[in-house]
Amino acid sequence: MKLDRKKHWETVYETKSPDQVSWTQESPKTSLEFIHSFGLNKSAKIIDIGGGDSKLIDYLLDEGFENVTVLDISAKSLEKAKGRLGEKANKVNWIVSDITEFETNMTFDVWHDRATFHFLTTPEQITKYIKTARKSVNGFLTIGTFSKNGPEKCSGLEIKQYNEDELTLKLKNGFDKIKCVTEDHLTPFDTTQSFLFCSFKRQLN
């Protein structure tokens, strides 16, 4: 299954352009608003989980953030992002990994995830993700998932929808909720997808 997941995403990024996938955003407005709300300095360590070739990284670099990491299961997606960024790509730490297999000794001030968590549909995957986040985050975490009004599938895969209470409950062992917002994402196909975005602060041990 793990190999299949990687193969699935490599195929998606090899065969589709940004205007052919539903998650493409020209401006990651909500993600940026959450990151700005944490009041970080430009040396803050930020990781974008499942960042693929999202443009969030472009905006963070343009704003002067110096310690940014992008993790994705698909090497092809990161190649696309590097190609788009050109020389700027050298300022980014790129990691090819399934988040459920990610092992690191690094810690991050911000863990950002737009639309990776909702692809984890088994208790084992979810537990592993949260365990890694608890170990790796020493500041803030922000997650965007499909809401209860959102799609039930994405890119041909089953997903798990969340409401505010469910997401807060999943993360209660390690994270305190700051706030949640819902957002209708307009896809390149002129359809809307309902997202739930929540920010959390790492609990002090």
Secondary structure, DSSP 8 states (H G I E B T S, - for coil): -HHHHHHHHHHHHHH--GGGSTT--SS-HHHHHHHHHT---TT-EEEEET-TT-THHHHHHHTT--EEEEEES-HHHHHHHHHHHGGGGGGEEEEE--GGG---S--EEEEEEESSGGG--SHHHHHHHHHHHHHHEEEEEEEEEE-TTS-SEETTEE-----HHHHHHHTTTTEEEEEEEEEEEE-TTS-EEEEEEEEEEE---
